[in-house]
Amino acid sequence: MTLSKTNSGLYYSSKKLSNGQTIVMLFSVYAINGNGTFYNVGLAIGKNRKQCLNWYDHKTKYLSGHETGKSTNVKEVLNFCLNILKEFEGYLVSQNKNSCIVIEGADRRRLEVYRKALKKHRPDYIYHKENEYIYKWIKLNK
């Protein structure tokens, strides 16, 4: 898997799932300050990569109701997400600057799923209960 970059500056990786749908994980810069660069994470499953990227760029309000007749394999999605997070962290380390990856859920239920998965598989991510997001700093020793 490799990260790609869109013209609008999004980093993303995509994969065709076993049920025929496409999963896209995106990283976008949403803040830069004296502490570093903050990246927001997006996750979309849809008919194809273009649809998912357009949804993230707010060019469409929703993903189409494309039904494959099969449910999404949660383990397949989890493995994809964990691998892409690790790859993006490696990219940030190679950029030699302080960065923070921030994961928010569209709702409390989704955030709880992300929190539990990261707690089990990536305990270096921290849950900020008051503001309801999960984050990890990539700090470089200078």
KEVEX-384457 format. One record per residue (C-alpha): chain; residue number from 1; y, z, x. Coordinates in Angstrom, 2 decimals, padded with zeros to 5 digits. Example, Ala and Ser with C-alpha at 12.3 -4.5 7.8 and 13.67 -1.06 7.14 Angstrom:
+-----+-----+---------+---------+---------+
! mol ! seq !      py !      pz !      px !
+-----+-----+---------+---------+---------+
!   A !   1 ! -004.50 !  007.80 !  012.30 !
!   A !   2 ! -001.06 !  007.14 !  013.67 !
+-----+-----+---------+---------+---------+
! end
This chain:
+-----+-----+---------+---------+---------+
! mol ! seq !      py !      pz !      px !
+-----+-----+---------+---------+---------+
!   A !   1 !  000.00 !  000.00 !  000.00 !
!   A !   2 !  003.46 ! -000.74 !  001.19 !
!   A !   3 !  006.93 !  000.02 ! -000.04 !
!   A !   4 !  009.18 ! -002.82 ! -001.13 !
!   A !   5 !  012.93 ! -002.79 ! -001.72 !
!   A !   6 !  014.79 ! -004.46 ! -004.58 !
!   A !   7 !  018.23 ! -006.09 ! -004.33 !
!   A !   8 !  019.68 ! -003.04 ! -006.09 !
!   A !   9 !  018.35 ! -000.73 ! -003.37 !
!   A !  10 !  015.29 !  000.74 ! -005.11 !
!   A !  11 !  012.23 !  001.42 ! -003.02 !
!   A !  12 !  009.01 !  000.92 ! -004.96 !
!   A !  13 !  005.30 !  000.34 ! -004.80 !
!   A !  14 !  003.12 ! -001.05 ! -007.56 !
!   A !  15 ! -000.54 ! -001.48 ! -008.36 !
!   A !  16 ! -002.60 ! -003.10 ! -011.09 !
!   A !  17 ! -004.62 ! -000.38 ! -012.83 !
!   A !  18 ! -008.24 ! -000.77 ! -013.89 !
!   A !  19 ! -007.15 ! -001.06 ! -017.55 !
!   A !  20 ! -004.98 ! -004.11 ! -016.77 !
!   A !  21 ! -001.62 ! -002.35 ! -016.88 !
!   A !  22 !  000.67 ! -002.01 ! -013.87 !
!   A !  23 !  001.92 !  001.26 ! -012.41 !
!   A !  24 !  005.18 !  001.34 ! -010.45 !
!   A !  25 !  006.54 !  004.30 ! -008.51 !
!   A !  26 !  010.22 !  004.01 ! -007.61 !
!   A !  27 !  012.61 !  005.90 ! -005.36 !
!   A !  28 !  016.38 !  005.56 ! -005.76 !
!   A !  29 !  019.27 !  007.19 ! -003.93 !
!   A !  30 !  021.24 !  009.26 ! -006.41 !
!   A !  31 !  023.35 !  011.44 ! -004.13 !
!   A !  32 !  024.50 !  011.61 ! -000.54 !
!   A !  33 !  026.31 !  014.65 !  000.81 !
!   A !  34 !  026.60 !  016.73 !  003.97 !
!   A !  35 !  023.06 !  018.06 !  003.49 !
!   A !  36 !  021.41 !  014.65 !  003.37 !
!   A !  37 !  020.32 !  011.85 !  001.06 !
!   A !  38 !  018.70 !  012.70 ! -002.28 !
!   A !  39 !  016.09 !  010.37 ! -003.75 !
!   A !  40 !  015.09 !  010.44 ! -007.40 !
!   A !  41 !  011.50 !  009.44 ! -008.28 !
!   A !  42 !  010.60 !  007.23 ! -011.21 !
!   A !  43 !  007.15 !  006.45 ! -012.53 !
!   A !  44 !  006.40 !  003.73 ! -015.06 !
!   A !  45 !  003.25 !  002.17 ! -016.45 !
!   A !  46 !  003.70 ! -001.08 ! -018.31 !
!   A !  47 !  002.61 ! -004.64 ! -018.83 !
!   A !  48 !  003.80 ! -005.84 ! -015.40 !
!   A !  49 !  005.93 ! -004.87 ! -012.40 !
!   A !  50 !  009.03 ! -006.72 ! -013.60 !
!   A !  51 !  008.99 ! -004.86 ! -016.91 !
!   A !  52 !  008.71 ! -001.50 ! -015.12 !
!   A !  53 !  011.54 ! -002.30 ! -012.69 !
!   A !  54 !  013.79 ! -003.50 ! -015.54 !
!   A !  55 !  013.07 ! -000.30 ! -017.45 !
!   A !  56 !  014.09 !  001.81 ! -014.45 !
!   A !  57 !  017.26 ! -000.21 ! -013.93 !
!   A !  58 !  018.04 !  000.45 ! -017.64 !
!   A !  59 !  017.95 ! -003.26 ! -018.41 !
!   A !  60 !  015.52 ! -002.43 ! -021.22 !
!   A !  61 !  015.47 !  000.76 ! -023.27 !
!   A !  62 !  011.70 !  001.01 ! -023.46 !
!   A !  63 !  008.47 ! -000.35 ! -022.10 !
!   A !  64 !  006.66 ! -002.68 ! -024.50 !
!   A !  65 !  003.87 ! -001.28 ! -026.57 !
!   A !  66 !  001.34 ! -003.44 ! -024.71 !
!   A !  67 ! -002.07 ! -002.03 ! -025.59 !
!   A !  68 ! -005.06 ! -002.79 ! -023.41 !
!   A !  69 ! -007.57 ! -000.99 ! -025.58 !
!   A !  70 ! -008.36 !  001.29 ! -022.65 !
!   A !  71 ! -006.81 !  004.57 ! -021.70 !
!   A !  72 ! -005.21 !  005.05 ! -018.31 !
!   A !  73 ! -007.45 !  006.66 ! -015.71 !
!   A !  74 ! -005.56 !  009.84 ! -014.81 !
!   A !  75 ! -007.36 !  010.22 ! -011.48 !
!   A !  76 ! -006.45 !  006.64 ! -010.53 !
!   A !  77 ! -002.78 !  007.29 ! -011.36 !
!   A !  78 ! -002.75 !  010.63 ! -009.50 !
!   A !  79 ! -004.26 !  009.12 ! -006.35 !
!   A !  80 ! -001.75 !  006.26 ! -006.41 !
!   A !  81 !  001.19 !  008.65 ! -006.82 !
!   A !  82 !  000.07 !  011.04 ! -004.07 !
!   A !  83 ! -000.49 !  008.15 ! -001.64 !
!   A !  84 !  002.91 !  006.61 ! -002.35 !
!   A !  85 !  004.69 !  009.97 ! -002.00 !
!   A !  86 !  003.06 !  010.42 !  001.41 !
!   A !  87 !  004.03 !  006.89 !  002.44 !
!   A !  88 !  007.65 !  007.38 !  001.32 !
!   A !  89 !  007.86 !  010.69 !  003.19 !
!   A !  90 !  006.69 !  008.87 !  006.32 !
!   A !  91 !  009.38 !  006.25 !  005.78 !
!   A !  92 !  012.06 !  008.96 !  005.45 !
!   A !  93 !  010.89 !  010.66 !  008.67 !
!   A !  94 !  011.14 !  007.30 !  010.47 !
!   A !  95 !  014.78 !  006.97 !  009.28 !
!   A !  96 !  015.65 !  010.08 !  011.33 !
!   A !  97 !  017.94 !  011.69 !  008.75 !
!   A !  98 !  017.75 !  014.65 !  006.38 !
!   A !  99 !  016.47 !  013.65 !  002.95 !
!   A ! 100 !  015.29 !  015.28 ! -000.25 !
!   A ! 101 !  012.80 !  013.87 ! -002.75 !
!   A ! 102 !  013.52 !  015.11 ! -006.29 !
!   A ! 103 !  011.03 !  014.76 ! -009.14 !
!   A ! 104 !  012.09 !  015.39 ! -012.73 !
!   A ! 105 !  010.08 !  014.92 ! -015.91 !
!   A ! 106 !  011.28 !  012.94 ! -018.90 !
!   A ! 107 !  010.37 !  016.07 ! -020.83 !
!   A ! 108 !  009.01 !  019.53 ! -020.12 !
!   A ! 109 !  005.40 !  018.49 ! -020.76 !
!   A ! 110 !  005.50 !  015.71 ! -018.15 !
!   A ! 111 !  007.25 !  017.95 ! -015.63 !
!   A ! 112 !  004.48 !  020.51 ! -016.05 !
!   A ! 113 !  001.82 !  017.85 ! -015.37 !
!   A ! 114 !  003.68 !  016.80 ! -012.18 !
!   A ! 115 !  004.12 !  020.42 ! -011.11 !
!   A ! 116 !  000.44 !  021.26 ! -011.50 !
!   A ! 117 ! -000.71 !  018.13 ! -009.67 !
!   A ! 118 !  001.69 !  018.70 ! -006.78 !
!   A ! 119 !  000.89 !  022.41 ! -006.58 !
!   A ! 120 ! -002.79 !  021.57 ! -006.16 !
!   A ! 121 ! -002.54 !  018.52 ! -003.90 !
!   A ! 122 !  000.86 !  018.83 ! -002.19 !
!   A ! 123 !  001.89 !  022.50 ! -002.01 !
!   A ! 124 !  004.89 !  021.62 !  000.20 !
!   A ! 125 !  006.77 !  020.52 ! -002.95 !
!   A ! 126 !  008.82 !  023.32 ! -004.53 !
!   A ! 127 !  009.37 !  023.87 ! -008.24 !
!   A ! 128 !  012.96 !  024.86 ! -009.13 !
!   A ! 129 !  012.40 !  026.64 ! -012.44 !
!   A ! 130 !  016.05 !  027.18 ! -013.43 !
!   A ! 131 !  017.04 !  023.52 ! -013.16 !
!   A ! 132 !  013.56 !  022.17 ! -013.99 !
!   A ! 133 !  012.83 !  019.83 ! -011.13 !
!   A ! 134 !  010.46 !  019.62 ! -008.17 !
!   A ! 135 !  011.70 !  018.83 ! -004.68 !
!   A ! 136 !  010.82 !  018.54 ! -001.03 !
!   A ! 137 !  013.24 !  018.46 !  001.90 !
!   A ! 138 !  012.52 !  016.23 !  004.88 !
!   A ! 139 !  014.66 !  017.97 !  007.51 !
!   A ! 140 !  014.87 !  016.80 !  011.07 !
!   A ! 141 !  015.37 !  019.19 !  013.94 !
!   A ! 142 !  018.36 !  018.03 !  015.94 !
+-----+-----+---------+---------+---------+
! end
